Amino acid sequence: MSRAPLLLALGLLLSLAGGPALAQCSMCQTALAQSAEGQRIASDFNQAILVMVAAPYLVFGTIAGLAFRSRIREWLAGARSTSSPS
């Protein structure tokens, strides 16, 4: 039995079981907590920080996925050309 599905399930479980993330640095949190307007936008600020953290992973994942897909297509094309009788 492969470990990949087990590790994937464990990672998914741990990511869903985690509590809310406090994404603000201490100075930003202090500045937002001390003003009435800052308290209203604090949750939006946290979400914006998490989006900025996730963006590089999304870009890298997309590029890696496209490169992997291209390599698989090249491999399949090579396998088909060598296996077909001439």
C-alpha positions as a Markdown table, in Angstrom:
| # | Residue | x | y | z |
|---|---|---|---|---|
| 1 | Met | 0.0 | 0.0 | 0.0 |
| 2 | Ser | 1.3 | 3.4 | -1.0 |
| 3 | Arg | 2.0 | 6.0 | 1.7 |
| 4 | Ala | 1.0 | 8.9 | -0.5 |
| 5 | Pro | -2.8 | 8.6 | 0.0 |
| 6 | Leu | -2.3 | 8.2 | 3.8 |
| 7 | Leu | 0.0 | 11.3 | 3.9 |
| 8 | Leu | -2.4 | 13.3 | 1.8 |
| 9 | Ala | -5.3 | 12.4 | 4.1 |
| 10 | Leu | -3.3 | 13.2 | 7.2 |
| 11 | Gly | -2.2 | 16.6 | 5.7 |
| 12 | Leu | -5.8 | 17.4 | 4.8 |
| 13 | Leu | -7.1 | 16.4 | 8.2 |
| 14 | Leu | -4.4 | 18.6 | 9.9 |
| 15 | Ser | -5.1 | 21.6 | 7.7 |
| 16 | Leu | -8.8 | 21.4 | 8.4 |
| 17 | Ala | -8.3 | 20.8 | 12.2 |
| 18 | Gly | -6.2 | 24.0 | 12.6 |
| 19 | Gly | -7.5 | 27.0 | 14.4 |
| 20 | Pro | -7.8 | 30.4 | 12.8 |
| 21 | Ala | -4.5 | 31.9 | 11.7 |
| 22 | Leu | -3.3 | 35.2 | 13.1 |
| 23 | Ala | -1.6 | 36.5 | 10.0 |
| 24 | Gln | -0.7 | 39.9 | 11.3 |
| 25 | Cys | 2.7 | 40.9 | 12.6 |
| 26 | Ser | 2.6 | 42.3 | 16.2 |
| 27 | Met | 3.0 | 46.0 | 15.0 |
| 28 | Cys | 0.1 | 45.7 | 12.5 |
| 29 | Gln | -2.1 | 44.0 | 15.0 |
| 30 | Thr | -1.4 | 46.7 | 17.6 |
| 31 | Ala | -2.1 | 49.5 | 15.1 |
| 32 | Leu | -5.4 | 47.9 | 13.9 |
| 33 | Ala | -6.6 | 47.0 | 17.4 |
| 34 | Gln | -6.1 | 50.6 | 18.7 |
| 35 | Ser | -8.4 | 52.3 | 16.2 |
| 36 | Ala | -12.1 | 51.9 | 15.6 |
| 37 | Glu | -11.6 | 51.8 | 11.9 |
| 38 | Gly | -8.8 | 49.3 | 12.2 |
| 39 | Gln | -11.0 | 46.9 | 14.2 |
| 40 | Arg | -13.5 | 46.9 | 11.4 |
| 41 | Ile | -11.0 | 46.0 | 8.7 |
| 42 | Ala | -8.8 | 43.6 | 10.8 |
| 43 | Ser | -10.4 | 40.4 | 9.3 |
| 44 | Asp | -10.1 | 41.7 | 5.7 |
| 45 | Phe | -6.5 | 42.6 | 6.5 |
| 46 | Asn | -5.8 | 39.0 | 7.7 |
| 47 | Gln | -7.4 | 37.6 | 4.6 |
| 48 | Ala | -5.3 | 39.9 | 2.3 |
| 49 | Ile | -2.1 | 38.7 | 4.1 |
| 50 | Leu | -3.0 | 35.0 | 3.6 |
| 51 | Val | -3.7 | 35.6 | -0.1 |
| 52 | Met | -0.3 | 37.3 | -0.5 |
| 53 | Val | 1.3 | 34.2 | 1.1 |
| 54 | Ala | -0.6 | 31.8 | -1.1 |
| 55 | Ala | 0.0 | 33.5 | -4.4 |
| 56 | Pro | 3.7 | 32.4 | -4.9 |
| 57 | Tyr | 2.7 | 28.8 | -4.3 |
| 58 | Leu | -0.1 | 29.0 | -6.8 |
| 59 | Val | 2.2 | 30.5 | -9.4 |
| 60 | Phe | 4.9 | 27.9 | -8.8 |
| 61 | Gly | 2.4 | 25.1 | -8.7 |
| 62 | Thr | 0.9 | 26.2 | -12.1 |
| 63 | Ile | 4.3 | 26.4 | -13.7 |
| 64 | Ala | 5.4 | 23.0 | -12.3 |
| 65 | Gly | 2.1 | 21.4 | -13.4 |
| 66 | Leu | 2.4 | 22.7 | -16.9 |
| 67 | Ala | 6.1 | 21.5 | -17.1 |
| 68 | Phe | 5.1 | 18.1 | -15.8 |
| 69 | Arg | 2.2 | 17.9 | -18.3 |
| 70 | Ser | 4.5 | 18.8 | -21.1 |
| 71 | Arg | 7.1 | 16.2 | -20.1 |
| 72 | Ile | 4.4 | 13.5 | -19.9 |
| 73 | Arg | 3.1 | 14.4 | -23.4 |
| 74 | Glu | 6.7 | 14.2 | -24.8 |
| 75 | Trp | 7.2 | 10.8 | -23.1 |
| 76 | Leu | 3.9 | 9.5 | -24.5 |
| 77 | Ala | 4.7 | 10.7 | -27.9 |
| 78 | Gly | 8.1 | 9.0 | -27.8 |
| 79 | Ala | 6.6 | 5.8 | -26.5 |
| 80 | Arg | 4.1 | 5.7 | -29.3 |
| 81 | Ser | 6.6 | 6.3 | -32.0 |
| 82 | Thr | 9.0 | 3.6 | -30.8 |
| 83 | Ser | 6.2 | 1.0 | -30.2 |
| 84 | Ser | 4.5 | 1.4 | -33.6 |
| 85 | Pro | 5.8 | -1.0 | -36.3 |
| 86 | Ser | 7.2 | 0.7 | -39.4 |
